[in-house]
Amino acid sequence: PREAILSAEIPEPEEDRDLRPQRMADMVGQQEVIERLRIVVDAARKRSDTLGHILFDGPPGLGKTTFANCIPRELNVPLVTSSGPALKAPKDLIPYLTNLEPNSVLFIDEIHRMPKPVEEYLYTAMEDFRLDIVLGEGVNARTINLKLKPFTLIGATTRAGMLSSPLRDRFAVREHLGFYTVDELTEIVRRSAAKLSCNIAGDAAIEIARRSRGTPRIANHRLRWVRDYAEAKSSGQITVAVAQAALAMSGIDILGLDKQDRAYLETILRVFSGGPVGVDSVAHTMNLATDTLSDEVEPFLLRCELIVRSPRGRMLTSKAFEHLKAWGNK
Ligand code: ADP
């Protein structure tokens, strides 16, 4: 009811919900992060205390929301969800904060996109569980102190660097989620295939994992596409040949890059002679938002060593030149 209304603001893609692990024990990879979280979660549970605020950062699709969903379950406390862009003004925070039950978790996704005044309201809420609300304006303005029940804020951001330090410092625990290994993604593909009741060969699961940009969400997405393809084109059995054909058809190359990734590399090659070039110029040329490139496209290309960041901008590596020679324009 109340929670449902508050959470309804950002409907979760059905795709994510079906396959999302419900417990930290069901999550694959991120072992060190899970171990550290277990310690603080167990301690809070044993002391019946409020869990300290937690910040997750990392590229999209690596498990930030999954952690935010699992943690309250481990603590057996309610979860309320919002997002930075939905909190346009300080008053938007009030219903969330005043309706929380003691020790519940408030999850704010894309917390770096909260406007500054909203962020400032959060400071006292996080630190002293108090809201200072200013009513009226000018000489008639007065401040009301509102006491809140203790709660845990979980924030998720694709860019920790964009958070102001006063906000960042108020998180007791800060965890960076990195890309997953092929073995970990293979395990995720296998488990998801079982949940979707589809029949997948071992080497086909590895093939999908290899081409999923180190990202569980992409692995699940590609698995669904391969499954549809297998049902349309053959018996539904996912063999490695079926997986390869399906991925090739949607423009996924051997490194798992999609058309947008290659368009980014090609733009730097063709228009900017391989770089160095600022990300804004590339975004402008591609007619894309800079955020999309720096949050979604570049992290994986950096990790694959297809590009490097230099003080003067992004540059293609020789690996990128070779990759484009083999896969460009496909
Ligand atoms: P983020 O919030 O970082 O963008 P999500 O937590 O929404 O990413 O993850 C996207 C999907 O990827 C989830 O629905 C889940 O199915 C899958 N996923 C993410 N992390 C894991 C993990 N550690 N183990 C298994 N599946 C995962």
Boltz pocket constraint, residues with backbone or C-beta under 6 A from the ligand:
constraints:
  - pocket:
      binder: B
      contacts: [[A, 15], [A, 16], [A, 17], [A, 19], [A, 20], [A, 21], [A, 26], [A, 27], [A, 28], [A, 29], [A, 30], [A, 58], [A, 59], [A, 60], [A, 61], [A, 62], [A, 63], [A, 64], [A, 65], [A, 66], [A, 67], [A, 156], [A, 188], [A, 216], [A, 217], [A, 220]]
      max_distance: 6.0
